[in-house]
Amino acid sequence: MIDFERECRTPHSECFTIMEDGSIIGRIDLHYQGDNVYGTLCTTADATDERIQELIDTTDERLVMTAAPFRDDFIVTVWKGWSGGVYSDDEEEDDEEEGEEKFNLN
């Protein structure tokens, strides 16, 4: 089952980590602009077209339609690749997941 964990939210956008069976399978950034919703989907390099469509459909059903039920269009840009890590300049951050590397930009 696909789950979404919200990373952040602003008045016009949201970012979610996409999880399945406890593993990260992607990320979706949503931006609400007028009657349209724009998404940037980042998923694994081996994701098939069917898998990408499943992620878009699930995002639309569970996130977009609940926030913007009268939207005109949901436009999604897809990036396929691998995780390069999470970068932060906050050395005091204690919210790291076990096994997750932390990179400092200082």
GUKE-146416 format. One record per residue: residue in one letter; y, x, z of N, C-alpha, C, CB in turn. Coordinates in Angstrom, 1 decimal, m for minus. Glycine has a CB too. Layout:
N
[atom A,[Y,X,Z],[Y,X,Z],[Y,X,Z],[Y,X,Z]]
...
//
This chain:
106
[atom M,[m1.2,0.8,0.0],[0.0,0.0,0.0],[1.2,0.9,0.0],[0.0,m1.0,1.2]]
[atom I,[2.2,0.5,m0.8],[3.4,1.3,m0.9],[4.4,0.8,0.2],[4.1,1.1,m2.3]]
[atom D,[5.0,1.8,0.9],[6.0,1.5,1.9],[7.2,2.3,1.6],[5.4,1.9,3.3]]
[atom F,[8.3,1.8,2.1],[9.6,2.4,2.0],[10.2,2.7,3.3],[10.6,1.5,1.1]]
[atom E,[10.7,3.9,3.5],[11.4,4.3,4.7],[12.8,4.7,4.4],[10.6,5.5,5.4]]
[atom R,[13.7,3.9,5.0],[15.1,4.1,4.6],[15.6,5.4,5.2],[16.0,3.0,5.2]]
[atom E,[16.3,6.3,4.4],[16.8,7.5,4.8],[18.3,7.3,5.2],[16.7,8.6,3.7]]
[atom C,[19.0,6.6,4.3],[20.4,6.3,4.6],[20.9,5.1,3.9],[21.3,7.5,4.2]]
[atom R,[22.1,4.6,4.3],[22.6,3.4,3.8],[24.1,3.5,3.8],[22.1,2.1,4.5]]
[atom T,[24.8,3.1,2.8],[26.2,2.9,2.7],[26.5,1.5,2.3],[26.9,4.0,1.8]]
[atom P,[27.8,1.1,2.2],[28.1,m0.3,1.8],[27.6,m0.6,0.4],[29.6,m0.5,1.8]]
[atom H,[27.4,0.5,m0.5],[27.0,0.2,m1.9],[25.8,1.0,m2.3],[28.2,0.6,m2.8]]
[atom S,[25.1,1.6,m1.4],[23.9,2.4,m1.8],[22.9,2.5,m0.7],[24.3,3.8,m2.4]]
[atom E,[21.7,2.8,m1.1],[20.6,3.1,m0.1],[19.7,4.1,m0.7],[19.8,1.8,0.2]]
[atom C,[19.0,4.9,0.2],[18.1,5.9,m0.2],[16.8,5.7,0.6],[18.6,7.4,0.0]]
[atom F,[15.7,5.7,m0.1],[14.4,5.5,0.6],[13.4,6.6,0.2],[13.8,4.1,0.2]]
[atom T,[12.5,7.0,1.2],[11.3,7.8,0.9],[10.3,6.7,0.6],[11.0,8.7,2.1]]
[atom I,[9.5,7.0,m0.5],[8.4,6.1,m0.8],[7.1,6.7,m0.3],[8.3,5.9,m2.4]]
[atom M,[6.4,5.9,0.5],[5.1,6.4,1.1],[3.9,5.6,0.6],[5.3,6.3,2.7]]
[atom E,[2.8,6.2,0.6],[1.5,5.5,0.4],[0.4,6.2,1.2],[1.2,5.5,m1.2]]
[atom D,[m0.2,5.4,2.0],[m1.3,5.9,2.9],[m0.8,7.1,3.7],[m2.5,6.3,2.0]]
[atom G,[0.4,7.1,4.2],[0.9,8.1,5.0],[1.5,9.3,4.3],[m0.1,8.5,6.0]]
[atom S,[1.4,9.4,3.0],[1.9,10.5,2.2],[3.1,10.1,1.4],[0.8,11.0,1.3]]
[atom I,[4.0,11.1,1.3],[5.2,10.9,0.4],[4.8,10.9,m1.0],[6.3,11.9,0.8]]
[atom I,[5.2,9.9,m1.8],[4.9,9.9,m3.2],[6.1,9.8,m4.0],[4.0,8.7,m3.5]]
[atom G,[7.3,9.7,m3.4],[8.5,9.7,m4.2],[9.7,9.4,m3.3],[8.4,8.7,m5.3]]
[atom R,[10.8,9.1,m4.0],[12.1,8.8,m3.4],[12.8,7.9,m4.4],[12.9,10.0,m3.0]]
[atom I,[13.6,6.9,m3.9],[14.4,6.1,m4.7],[15.8,6.0,m4.1],[13.7,4.7,m4.9]]
[atom D,[16.8,6.2,m4.9],[18.2,6.0,m4.5],[18.7,4.8,m5.3],[19.1,7.3,m4.8]]
[atom L,[19.2,3.8,m4.6],[19.7,2.6,m5.2],[21.2,2.5,m5.0],[19.1,1.4,m4.5]]
[atom H,[21.9,2.1,m6.1],[23.4,2.0,m6.1],[23.7,0.6,m6.6],[24.1,3.1,m6.9]]
[atom Y,[24.5,m0.2,m5.8],[24.8,m1.5,m6.2],[26.3,m1.5,m6.7],[24.7,m2.5,m5.0]]
[atom Q,[26.4,m1.9,m8.0],[27.7,m1.8,m8.7],[27.9,m3.1,m9.5],[27.8,m0.6,m9.6]]
[atom G,[28.7,m4.0,m9.0],[29.0,m5.3,m9.6],[27.7,m6.1,m9.7],[29.5,m5.1,m11.0]]
[atom D,[27.4,m6.5,m10.9],[26.2,m7.3,m11.1],[24.9,m6.5,m11.4],[26.4,m8.3,m12.2]]
[atom N,[25.1,m5.2,m11.4],[23.9,m4.4,m11.8],[23.5,m3.5,m10.6],[24.2,m3.5,m13.0]]
[atom V,[22.2,m3.1,m10.6],[21.7,m2.2,m9.6],[21.2,m1.0,m10.4],[20.6,m2.8,m8.7]]
[atom Y,[21.6,0.2,m10.0],[21.2,1.4,m10.6],[20.3,2.2,m9.7],[22.4,2.3,m11.0]]
[atom G,[19.1,2.7,m10.2],[18.2,3.4,m9.4],[17.9,4.8,m10.0],[16.9,2.6,m9.2]]
[atom T,[17.6,5.7,m9.1],[17.1,7.0,m9.5],[15.8,7.2,m8.8],[18.1,8.2,m9.2]]
[atom L,[14.7,7.2,m9.5],[13.4,7.3,m9.0],[12.9,8.7,m9.2],[12.4,6.2,m9.6]]
[atom C,[12.5,9.4,m8.1],[11.9,10.7,m8.2],[10.4,10.6,m7.8],[12.6,11.8,m7.4]]
[atom T,[9.5,11.0,m8.6],[8.1,10.8,m8.3],[7.3,12.1,m8.7],[7.5,9.6,m9.0]]
[atom T,[6.0,12.1,m8.5],[5.2,13.3,m8.7],[5.1,13.5,m10.2],[3.8,13.1,m8.1]]
[atom A,[4.9,14.8,m10.6],[4.8,15.2,m12.0],[3.6,14.5,m12.7],[4.6,16.7,m12.1]]
[atom D,[2.6,14.2,m12.0],[1.4,13.6,m12.6],[1.5,12.0,m12.7],[0.2,14.0,m11.9]]
[atom A,[2.6,11.4,m12.3],[2.7,10.0,m12.3],[2.6,9.4,m13.8],[4.0,9.5,m11.7]]
[atom T,[1.7,8.5,m14.0],[1.6,7.9,m15.3],[2.7,6.8,m15.5],[0.2,7.2,m15.4]]
[atom D,[2.8,6.4,m16.7],[3.7,5.3,m17.0],[3.4,4.0,m16.2],[3.7,5.0,m18.5]]
[atom E,[2.1,3.7,m16.1],[1.7,2.6,m15.3],[2.1,2.7,m13.8],[0.2,2.4,m15.4]]
[atom R,[2.0,3.9,m13.3],[2.3,4.2,m11.9],[3.8,4.1,m11.7],[1.9,5.6,m11.4]]
[atom I,[4.6,4.6,m12.6],[6.1,4.5,m12.6],[6.5,3.0,m12.6],[6.7,5.3,m13.7]]
[atom Q,[5.9,2.3,m13.5],[6.2,0.9,m13.6],[5.9,0.1,m12.3],[5.5,0.2,m14.8]]
[atom E,[4.8,0.5,m11.7],[4.4,m0.1,m10.4],[5.4,0.2,m9.3],[3.0,0.4,m10.0]]
[atom L,[5.9,1.4,m9.3],[6.9,1.8,m8.3],[8.2,1.0,m8.6],[7.2,3.3,m8.3]]
[atom I,[8.6,0.9,m9.8],[9.8,0.2,m10.2],[9.7,m1.3,m9.8],[10.2,0.3,m11.7]]
[atom D,[8.6,m1.9,m10.2],[8.4,m3.3,m9.9],[8.3,m3.6,m8.3],[7.0,m3.8,m10.5]]
[atom T,[7.7,m2.7,m7.6],[7.6,m2.9,m6.1],[9.0,m2.7,m5.5],[6.6,m1.9,m5.5]]
[atom T,[9.7,m1.7,m6.0],[11.1,m1.5,m5.5],[11.9,m2.7,m5.8],[11.7,m0.3,m6.2]]
[atom D,[11.8,m3.3,m7.0],[12.6,m4.5,m7.3],[12.3,m5.6,m6.4],[12.4,m4.8,m8.8]]
[atom E,[11.0,m5.9,m6.3],[10.5,m7.0,m5.5],[10.9,m6.9,m4.0],[9.0,m7.2,m5.6]]
[atom R,[10.7,m5.7,m3.4],[10.8,m5.6,m2.0],[12.2,m5.1,m1.5],[9.8,m4.6,m1.5]]
[atom L,[12.9,m4.5,m2.4],[14.2,m3.9,m2.0],[15.4,m4.5,m2.7],[14.3,m2.4,m2.1]]
[atom V,[15.4,m4.5,m4.0],[16.5,m4.9,m4.8],[16.7,m6.4,m4.8],[16.3,m4.4,m6.3]]
[atom M,[15.7,m7.2,m5.0],[15.9,m8.6,m5.1],[16.2,m9.2,m3.7],[14.6,m9.3,m5.5]]
[atom T,[15.9,m8.5,m2.6],[16.3,m9.0,m1.3],[17.7,m8.7,m1.0],[15.4,m8.4,m0.2]]
[atom A,[18.3,m7.7,m1.6],[19.7,m7.3,m1.4],[20.6,m7.9,m2.4],[19.8,m5.8,m1.4]]
[atom A,[20.2,m8.0,m3.7],[21.0,m8.5,m4.8],[20.2,m9.5,m5.6],[21.5,m7.3,m5.7]]
[atom P,[19.9,m10.7,m5.0],[19.0,m11.7,m5.7],[19.6,m12.2,m7.0],[18.8,m12.8,m4.8]]
[atom F,[20.9,m12.1,m7.3],[21.4,m12.6,m8.5],[21.9,m11.5,m9.4],[22.6,m13.5,m8.2]]
[atom R,[21.3,m10.3,m9.3],[21.7,m9.2,m10.2],[21.4,m9.5,m11.6],[20.9,m7.9,m9.7]]
[atom D,[22.2,m8.9,m12.5],[22.0,m9.0,m13.9],[20.9,m8.0,m14.4],[23.3,m8.7,m14.7]]
[atom D,[20.9,m6.8,m14.0],[20.0,m5.8,m14.5],[19.7,m4.8,m13.4],[20.6,m5.1,m15.7]]
[atom F,[18.5,m4.2,m13.5],[18.1,m3.1,m12.6],[17.7,m2.0,m13.5],[16.8,m3.5,m11.7]]
[atom I,[18.6,m1.0,m13.5],[18.5,0.2,m14.5],[18.0,1.4,m13.7],[19.9,0.5,m15.2]]
[atom V,[16.9,1.9,m14.1],[16.3,3.0,m13.3],[16.1,4.3,m14.2],[14.9,2.6,m12.8]]
[atom T,[16.6,5.4,m13.7],[16.4,6.7,m14.3],[15.2,7.3,m13.5],[17.7,7.6,m14.2]]
[atom V,[14.3,7.9,m14.2],[13.1,8.4,m13.6],[13.0,9.9,m13.7],[11.8,7.8,m14.2]]
[atom W,[12.7,10.6,m12.6],[12.5,12.1,m12.6],[11.1,12.3,m12.1],[13.6,12.8,m11.7]]
[atom K,[10.3,13.2,m12.8],[9.0,13.5,m12.4],[9.0,15.0,m12.1],[7.9,13.1,m13.5]]
[atom G,[8.3,15.3,m11.0],[8.3,16.7,m10.6],[7.6,16.9,m9.2],[9.7,17.3,m10.5]]
[atom W,[8.0,17.9,m8.5],[7.4,18.2,m7.2],[8.5,18.4,m6.2],[6.5,19.4,m7.3]]
[atom S,[8.2,18.3,m4.9],[9.2,18.4,m3.9],[9.5,19.9,m3.7],[8.6,17.8,m2.6]]
[atom G,[10.8,20.1,m3.7],[11.3,21.5,m3.5],[11.8,21.7,m2.1],[12.5,21.7,m4.4]]
[atom G,[11.5,20.7,m1.2],[11.9,20.8,0.2],[13.1,20.0,0.6],[12.2,22.3,0.6]]
[atom V,[13.5,20.0,1.8],[14.6,19.3,2.3],[15.6,20.4,2.9],[14.2,18.3,3.5]]
[atom Y,[16.8,20.4,2.4],[17.8,21.4,2.8],[18.8,20.8,3.7],[18.4,22.0,1.5]]
[atom S,[19.2,21.5,4.7],[20.2,21.0,5.6],[20.9,22.2,6.2],[19.6,20.1,6.8]]
[atom D,[22.2,22.0,6.6],[22.9,23.1,7.2],[23.0,22.9,8.7],[24.3,23.2,6.7]]
[atom D,[22.2,21.9,9.3],[22.2,21.6,10.7],[21.0,22.3,11.3],[22.1,20.0,10.9]]
[atom E,[21.3,23.4,12.0],[20.2,24.2,12.6],[19.7,23.5,13.9],[20.7,25.5,13.0]]
[atom E,[20.4,22.5,14.4],[20.0,21.9,15.7],[19.1,20.6,15.4],[21.2,21.6,16.5]]
[atom E,[18.9,20.3,14.2],[18.2,19.1,13.9],[16.7,19.1,14.4],[18.1,18.9,12.4]]
[atom D,[16.4,18.1,15.2],[15.0,18.1,15.8],[14.2,17.0,15.2],[15.2,17.8,17.3]]
[atom D,[14.6,16.3,14.1],[13.9,15.2,13.6],[12.9,15.6,12.5],[14.9,14.3,13.0]]
[atom E,[12.6,16.9,12.4],[11.7,17.4,11.4],[10.2,16.8,11.6],[11.6,18.9,11.3]]
[atom E,[9.6,16.5,10.5],[8.2,16.1,10.5],[7.3,17.4,10.8],[7.8,15.4,9.2]]
[atom E,[6.2,17.2,11.4],[5.3,18.3,11.6],[4.8,18.8,10.3],[4.1,17.9,12.5]]
[atom G,[4.9,20.2,10.1],[4.5,20.8,8.9],[5.5,20.8,7.8],[3.3,20.1,8.4]]
[atom E,[6.7,20.2,8.0],[7.7,20.2,7.0],[8.6,21.4,7.2],[8.6,18.9,7.1]]
[atom E,[8.8,22.2,6.2],[9.7,23.3,6.3],[11.2,22.9,6.3],[9.4,24.3,5.1]]
[atom K,[11.9,23.7,7.0],[13.4,23.5,7.1],[14.1,24.7,6.4],[13.9,23.3,8.5]]
[atom F,[15.0,24.4,5.5],[15.8,25.4,4.8],[17.2,25.3,5.3],[15.6,25.3,3.3]]
[atom N,[17.8,26.4,5.6],[19.2,26.4,6.0],[20.0,27.0,4.8],[19.4,27.2,7.3]]
[atom L,[21.2,26.4,4.6],[22.1,26.9,3.6],[23.1,27.9,4.1],[22.7,25.7,2.8]]
[atom N,[23.1,28.2,5.4],[24.1,29.1,6.0],[23.9,30.5,5.6],[24.1,29.0,7.5]]
//
